[in-house]
Amino acid sequence: MNIFVAGATCALGTQLVPRLVEAGHTVTGMTRDKPDAVQALGATPVVADALDPDAVAGAVAEAEPQIIVHQLTALGGELNFRRFEQTFAQTNRLRTEGTDHLLAAGKAVGVEKFVAQSFAAWPYARTGGPIKSEDDPLDPDPPAAVRTTVAAIKHLEQAVTSATWCEGIALRYGGFYGPGTSMEPGGEQYEAIRKRQFPVVGAGGGMISLIHVEDAAEATVHAIGWGRRGVYNVVDDQPEPARDWLPGVAAAIGAKPPRKVPRWLGRLVAGEAAAVMMTEVRGASNAKAKRELGWEPRYPTWREGLAA
C-alpha cells in the first residue's frame, strides 16, 4: 500500500514509519523541517506546513496515497498545566485545521482509509464508572481549562469518522511513555516525578490510561490493516488511579514517594487541568481494539513497559 504519514518525526511517527516500511508499504512522511530524519526512517520525505492547505494538497497529490495517517501534534515544548490551553493551542489547530486540510487533500486523490491520532484521557464524561468504552458518552461540559482541547478532539473525531468517502478511524491513545516521549529518562515528566515535582492531588482518583509508544505504533499498524470506521481506545490493560500510579512509577525509577497536596492547593499551584486529571478523569478500556484489530499490547501495564 502507498501510505502518507503526516507527523512522521513525532514520537509515534518514528516508531510507526519503520514498521510500515518493513511490512513492504511505500511510505511518504510529511514533515515541516526534518526531511533527513524522515529519510533515515526509510520513507520518502515531503516538506509542508500542515496548516497551509495548498502545501498539504500539493504534498498529498504528489504522493497519491491510498491511506493517510494523521499523527500531527506540536508538543515538543514544556507542558505547563497552569497554561494548558496555551500549551495545546498549536496542537489543537493541527487537530482542527490540520485535520480538515488532510481530509480535503485525501478526498481529492481518492484515499481509501484515514487514520488519525486522538486522545483517551480528556473526552469522556466524568461521571459513572472509572473505565470507559468507546460507546460511553463524552464530557458535555469540560472544565474551562481544557475546553478548547476537548472541542478540538471532538472536531477531529467527528470529521474523520463522518467522512463517507473513506474508512475514517480515530485512535484514542493513552498517555505515551517510552522512547522519544516525556516519560523516558531525561524526559520532562519522568524528571518531574524523579524530583518530586509531580504530587498526588486530593484523593488521586483520576484514572491514568497509558500506552507504551511501541505498542501504540503496533496498534496503528493493525488499524491501518484491519480497522473499520469508528473510534478505538489504544491503551494498556490496566488503567490505574493516580494515587497508585504515581507512587508506583516513583518507586520503579528509584525516586522518593511523591508529595501529597489537597485538591484546592493542587488547583492553586498546578492549575485546574492538573487537578482534574489527578482527581476526575476516567480511564479507557482497550477491549474493542483487541477484539476488532487483533492487537495485544506487548506491555500490558506500565510496570512491564517501564522496566523494559
C-alpha positions as a printed NumPy array, in Angstrom:
array([[  0.   ,   0.   ,   0.   ],
       [  1.005,   3.603,  -0.564],
       [  0.777,   5.318,   2.844],
       [  1.149,   9.014,   3.67 ],
       [  2.178,   9.726,   7.286],
       [  1.683,  13.305,   8.469],
       [  3.814,  13.85 ,  11.55 ],
       [  6.393,  11.255,  10.594],
       [  9.037,  12.527,  13.035],
       [  6.892,  12.708,  16.173],
       [  7.398,  10.16 ,  18.961],
       [  4.846,   7.801,  17.47 ],
       [  5.775,   8.526,  13.851],
       [  9.371,   7.457,  14.409],
       [  8.079,   4.111,  15.67 ],
       [  5.355,   3.729,  13.044],
       [  7.176,   4.585,   9.83 ],
       [  9.886,   1.874,  10.086],
       [  7.2  ,  -0.73 ,  10.861],
       [  5.258,   0.224,   7.747],
       [  8.395,   0.202,   5.599],
       [  9.421,  -3.19 ,   6.983],
       [  5.944,  -4.538,   6.148],
       [  6.557,  -3.619,   2.494],
       [  4.493,  -0.445,   2.232],
       [  5.577,   2.598,   0.249],
       [  5.674,   5.409,   2.804],
       [  5.783,   9.165,   2.33 ],
       [  6.484,  11.104,   5.531],
       [  5.367,  14.71 ,   5.811],
       [  7.471,  16.979,   7.991],
       [  7.755,  20.707,   8.472],
       [ 11.538,  20.819,   8.77 ],
       [ 13.162,  17.376,   9.22 ],
       [ 13.41 ,  15.689,   5.804],
       [ 16.679,  13.934,   6.688],
       [ 15.039,  12.36 ,   9.74 ],
       [ 12.183,  11.056,   7.603],
       [ 14.617,   9.601,   5.094],
       [ 16.554,   7.91 ,   7.895],
       [ 13.318,   6.124,   8.874],
       [ 13.1  ,   4.62 ,   5.393],
       [ 10.373,   6.874,   3.993],
       [ 10.274,   9.449,   1.217],
       [ 10.226,  12.909,   2.823],
       [  7.957,  15.746,   1.809],
       [  8.235,  19.16 ,   3.466],
       [  4.997,  21.019,   4.097],
       [  3.34 ,  23.194,   6.725],
       [  0.314,  21.231,   7.932],
       [ -1.616,  24.493,   8.436],
       [ -1.109,  25.576,   4.812],
       [ -3.934,  23.943,   2.821],
       [ -2.235,  24.432,  -0.535],
       [  1.021,  22.899,   0.691],
       [ -0.822,  19.913,   2.155],
       [ -2.87 ,  19.446,  -1.006],
       [  0.289,  19.519,  -3.119],
       [  2.147,  17.063,  -0.899],
       [ -0.711,  14.571,  -0.884],
       [ -1.354,  14.942,  -4.603],
       [  2.297,  14.222,  -5.357],
       [  2.347,  11.116,  -3.143],
       [ -1.035,   9.765,  -4.37 ],
       [ -1.547,   7.641,  -1.232],
       [ -4.203,   5.04 ,  -0.632],
       [ -4.047,   5.67 ,   3.127],
       [ -3.356,   8.804,   5.175],
       [ -2.172,   8.553,   8.79 ],
       [ -2.532,  11.785,  10.755],
       [ -0.124,  11.942,  13.727],
       [  0.373,  15.701,  13.815],
       [  0.992,  17.326,  17.2  ],
       [  3.089,  20.223,  18.489],
       [  4.026,  19.006,  21.957],
       [  7.793,  19.308,  21.935],
       [  7.931,  22.138,  24.467],
       [  7.263,  22.307,  28.19 ],
       [  3.846,  21.132,  29.364],
       [  2.515,  23.868,  31.624],
       [ -0.699,  22.715,  33.283],
       [ -1.402,  26.225,  34.543],
       [ -1.47 ,  27.38 ,  30.925],
       [ -2.843,  24.188,  29.473],
       [ -4.79 ,  25.755,  26.614],
       [ -1.773,  27.812,  25.575],
       [  0.43 ,  24.718,  25.634],
       [ -2.016,  22.845,  23.394],
       [ -3.023,  25.765,  21.151],
       [ -0.901,  24.69 ,  18.168],
       [ -1.789,  21.017,  18.602],
       [ -5.462,  21.974,  18.67 ],
       [ -5.042,  23.849,  15.39 ],
       [ -3.5  ,  20.696,  13.942],
       [ -6.479,  18.7  ,  15.263],
       [ -8.934,  21.082,  13.615],
       [ -7.439,  22.97 ,  10.658],
       [ -4.754,  20.35 ,  10.027],
       [ -7.307,  17.54 ,  10.031],
       [ -9.556,  19.423,   7.63 ],
       [ -6.665,  20.129,   5.225],
       [ -5.585,  16.476,   5.193],
       [ -9.15 ,  15.249,   4.703],
       [ -9.703,  17.639,   1.795],
       [ -6.422,  16.568,   0.196],
       [ -7.237,  12.903,   0.768],
       [-10.677,  13.231,  -0.763],
       [ -9.186,  14.903,  -3.845],
       [ -6.929,  11.915,  -4.554],
       [ -9.401,   9.201,  -3.545],
       [ -7.836,   7.989,  -0.303],
       [ -9.383,   4.723,   0.9  ],
       [ -8.609,   4.98 ,   4.626],
       [ -7.805,   7.845,   7.002],
       [ -6.365,   7.074,  10.455],
       [ -5.965,   9.91 ,  12.958],
       [ -4.49 ,  10.411,  16.41 ],
       [ -6.964,  11.236,  19.176],
       [ -6.611,  11.043,  22.956],
       [ -8.29 ,   8.906,  25.604],
       [ -7.908,  10.928,  28.792],
       [ -9.934,  14.118,  28.497],
       [-13.009,  13.453,  26.343],
       [-15.02 ,  11.023,  28.494],
       [-17.763,  12.25 ,  30.811],
       [-16.52 ,  12.457,  34.391],
       [-19.498,  10.529,  35.759],
       [-20.271,   6.849,  36.265],
       [-17.705,   4.077,  36.401],
       [-13.931,   4.578,  36.277],
       [-13.298,   2.77 ,  32.954],
       [-14.99 ,   3.857,  29.727],
       [-15.549,   2.194,  26.369],
       [-15.892,   3.885,  23.008],
       [-19.694,   3.74 ,  23.383],
       [-19.696,   5.82 ,  26.554],
       [-20.68 ,   9.497,  26.306],
       [-18.155,  12.284,  26.046],
       [-17.982,  15.105,  28.56 ],
       [-20.834,  17.543,  27.806],
       [-19.282,  20.268,  29.951],
       [-15.466,  20.002,  30.072],
       [-13.524,  22.038,  32.629],
       [-12.734,  25.547,  31.392],
       [ -9.01 ,  24.795,  31.44 ],
       [ -9.337,  22.037,  28.815],
       [-12.493,  23.09 ,  26.966],
       [-10.766,  24.12 ,  23.738],
       [ -8.652,  20.965,  23.77 ],
       [-11.68 ,  18.698,  24.203],
       [-13.508,  20.602,  21.464],
       [-10.557,  20.061,  19.107],
       [-10.518,  16.328,  19.887],
       [-14.261,  16.115,  19.214],
       [-13.82 ,  18.007,  15.937],
       [-11.125,  15.613,  14.777],
       [-13.12 ,  12.502,  15.639],
       [-16.33 ,  13.786,  14.073],
       [-14.641,  14.964,  10.887],
       [-12.701,  11.742,  10.398],
       [-15.393,   9.205,  11.237],
       [-18.101,  11.021,   9.256],
       [-16.064,  11.148,   6.03 ],
       [-18.295,   8.962,   3.865],
       [-15.801,   8.733,   1.014],
       [-13.246,   6.737,   3.02 ],
       [-12.841,   4.48 ,   6.077],
       [-12.287,   7.04 ,   8.828],
       [-10.657,   5.848,  12.06 ],
       [ -9.774,   7.813,  15.208],
       [ -7.387,   6.18 ,  17.673],
       [ -7.757,   7.401,  21.248],
       [ -4.268,   6.77 ,  22.545],
       [ -3.435,   6.709,  26.232],
       [ -0.612,   8.834,  27.543],
       [  2.589,   7.875,  25.757],
       [  5.696,   6.684,  27.542],
       [  8.894,   5.183,  26.184],
       [ 11.455,   6.318,  23.592],
       [ 11.011,   9.866,  22.376],
       [  8.332,  10.773,  24.917],
       [  8.371,  12.869,  28.081],
       [  8.211,   9.633,  30.092],
       [ 11.697,   8.299,  29.417],
       [ 14.886,   9.011,  31.397],
       [ 15.657,  12.676,  30.899],
       [ 12.126,  13.432,  29.697],
       [ 10.147,  16.237,  31.296],
       [  7.505,  14.126,  33.04 ],
       [  9.993,  11.452,  34.106],
       [ 12.285,  14.052,  35.65 ],
       [  9.402,  15.835,  37.385],
       [  8.477,  12.581,  39.103],
       [ 12.106,  11.879,  39.962],
       [ 12.48 ,  15.346,  41.516],
       [  9.185,  15.092,  43.445],
       [  7.675,  17.943,  41.423],
       [  4.624,  15.87 ,  40.466],
       [  2.37 ,  15.483,  43.559],
       [ -0.691,  13.34 ,  44.163],
       [ -3.585,  15.823,  44.235],
       [ -6.539,  15.267,  46.531],
       [ -7.682,  11.656,  46.739],
       [ -5.849,  10.881,  43.477],
       [ -8.875,   9.151,  41.994],
       [ -8.282,  10.262,  38.417],
       [ -7.708,   7.21 ,  36.22 ],
       [ -4.466,   7.172,  34.234],
       [ -4.588,   5.32 ,  30.903],
       [ -1.159,   4.786,  29.373],
       [  0.345,   3.078,  26.351],
       [  3.972,   2.349,  25.504],
       [  4.767,   4.233,  22.3  ],
       [  5.893,   0.992,  20.611],
       [  2.545,  -0.639,  21.45 ],
       [  0.774,   2.445,  20.099],
       [  2.663,   2.084,  16.825],
       [  1.763,  -1.613,  16.581],
       [ -1.903,  -0.828,  17.212],
       [ -1.768,   1.783,  14.456],
       [ -0.368,  -0.779,  12.026],
       [ -3.284,  -3.065,  12.923],
       [ -5.771,  -0.215,  12.445],
       [ -4.318,   0.501,   9.011],
       [ -4.707,  -3.139,   8.071],
       [ -7.968,  -4.169,   9.733],
       [ -9.663,  -1.145,  11.254],
       [-13.17 ,  -0.137,  10.298],
       [-14.837,   3.24 ,  10.535],
       [-15.082,   4.461,  14.111],
       [-13.151,   5.131,  17.291],
       [-10.775,   2.79 ,  19.12 ],
       [ -9.166,   3.197,  22.539],
       [ -5.473,   2.324,  22.281],
       [ -4.399,   1.915,  25.903],
       [ -2.822,  -0.765,  28.046],
       [ -4.751,  -3.379,  30.005],
       [ -4.83 ,  -1.67 ,  33.376],
       [ -5.72 ,   1.988,  33.88 ],
       [ -4.787,   2.994,  37.423],
       [ -5.825,   5.769,  39.799],
       [ -3.216,   8.481,  40.138],
       [ -2.786,   7.661,  43.832],
       [ -1.406,   4.231,  42.851],
       [  0.283,   5.031,  39.556],
       [  2.38 ,   7.983,  40.663],
       [  3.958,   6.341,  43.754],
       [  4.466,   3.178,  41.71 ],
       [  6.387,   4.996,  38.997],
       [  8.446,   6.857,  41.586],
       [  9.429,   3.583,  43.246],
       [ 10.214,   1.978,  39.883],
       [ 12.66 ,   4.72 ,  38.916],
       [ 14.269,   4.898,  42.338],
       [ 12.745,   8.217,  43.355],
       [ 11.284,   9.256,  46.676],
       [  7.487,   8.938,  47.062],
       [  5.545,  11.861,  45.585],
       [  4.237,  14.589,  47.802],
       [  0.509,  14.757,  48.541],
       [ -1.452,  18.006,  48.432],
       [ -5.153,  18.802,  48.926],
       [ -7.175,  19.448,  45.81 ],
       [ -7.573,  23.178,  46.47 ],
       [ -3.815,  23.581,  46.769],
       [ -3.149,  21.438,  43.696],
       [ -5.573,  23.577,  41.719],
       [ -3.956,  26.773,  43.009],
       [ -0.369,  25.689,  42.346],
       [ -0.633,  23.428,  39.301],
       [ -3.853,  24.691,  37.724],
       [ -7.327,  23.346,  37.086],
       [ -6.26 ,  20.938,  34.344],
       [ -3.794,  19.162,  36.622],
       [ -6.319,  18.966,  39.461],
       [ -8.982,  17.466,  37.187],
       [ -6.533,  14.98 ,  35.68 ],
       [ -5.459,  13.773,  39.111],
       [ -8.943,  13.57 ,  40.616],
       [-11.71 ,  13.225,  37.997],
       [-10.727,  11.872,  34.571],
       [-11.855,   8.396,  33.584],
       [ -9.797,   5.558,  32.208],
       [-10.347,   3.751,  28.915],
       [-10.907,   0.111,  28.005],
       [ -8.919,  -1.479,  25.16 ],
       [-11.372,  -4.369,  24.666],
       [-12.634,  -3.14 ,  21.283],
       [ -9.149,  -2.621,  19.837],
       [ -8.085,  -6.088,  20.993],
       [-11.243,  -7.691,  19.656],
       [-11.588,  -5.916,  16.303],
       [ -7.98 ,  -5.114,  15.397],
       [ -6.426,  -8.373,  16.587],
       [ -3.968,  -6.348,  18.652],
       [ -2.439,  -7.115,  22.041],
       [ -0.111,  -4.741,  23.877],
       [  3.367,  -6.152,  24.346],
       [  3.447,  -4.328,  27.679],
       [  0.097,  -4.997,  29.449],
       [  0.862,  -2.359,  32.081],
       [  3.328,   0.453,  32.572],
       [  5.244,  -1.749,  35.021],
       [  6.432,  -4.101,  32.285],
       [  6.952,  -1.245,  29.844],
       [  8.939,   0.929,  32.204],
       [ 11.094,  -1.99 ,  33.253],
       [ 11.901,  -2.646,  29.606]])
